[in-house]
């Protein structure tokens, strides 16, 4: 486990307190971890998320037309 000293402004401290209360967490450290997890799920660039690799592999394995075949169909 990594420990860090974090300087928070008054507003950020209030937000962590609200997150802590809303989700019934034990302490603000748990609240920070939850906020980080939510950020990773929703905002982190897809190519940095592990499940992106799985999705990309499925796309690559899929059925594709070559350029010549596509031009024949068009």
GIPE-V986423 format. One record per residue. PSI is psi in whole degrees, 0 to 359 (999 if undefined). NEAR is the number of other C-alpha atoms within 8 Angstrom. D_LAST is the distance of its C-alpha to the last C-alpha in whole Angstrom. Layout:
<<PSI	NEAR	D_LAST> <PSI	NEAR	D_LAST>>
This chain:
<<137	2	58> <137	3	58> <145	4	60> <145	4	60> <124	4	62> <130	4	60> <120	4	61> <147	7	59> <172	6	60> <318	6	62> <314	7	58> <323	8	57> <320	9	60> <318	8	59> <316	8	56> <322	11	57> <319	10	60> <315	8	57> <316	9	55> <314	14	58> <318	8	59> <320	7	56> <5	6	55> <39	6	59> <158	10	58> <323	6	62> <176	7	61> <336	10	59> <318	6	58> <324	10	56> <318	13	55> <317	9	54> <319	8	52> <316	8	50> <320	8	49> <317	8	48> <316	8	46> <320	9	44> <314	9	43> <317	9	42> <319	7	40> <328	6	39> <341	7	38> <144	9	38> <136	6	35> <323	6	33> <350	7	33> <350	7	37> <140	10	37> <323	7	37> <343	6	35> <321	10	32> <317	9	32> <316	8	32> <318	8	29> <319	8	27> <321	8	28> <320	8	26> <316	7	23> <323	6	23> <345	6	24> <170	6	21> <129	4	18> <153	4	15> <145	6	12> <168	6	12> <320	6	11> <316	6	10> <321	8	9> <317	9	6> <327	7	5> <322	6	6> <334	5	4> <999	4	0>>
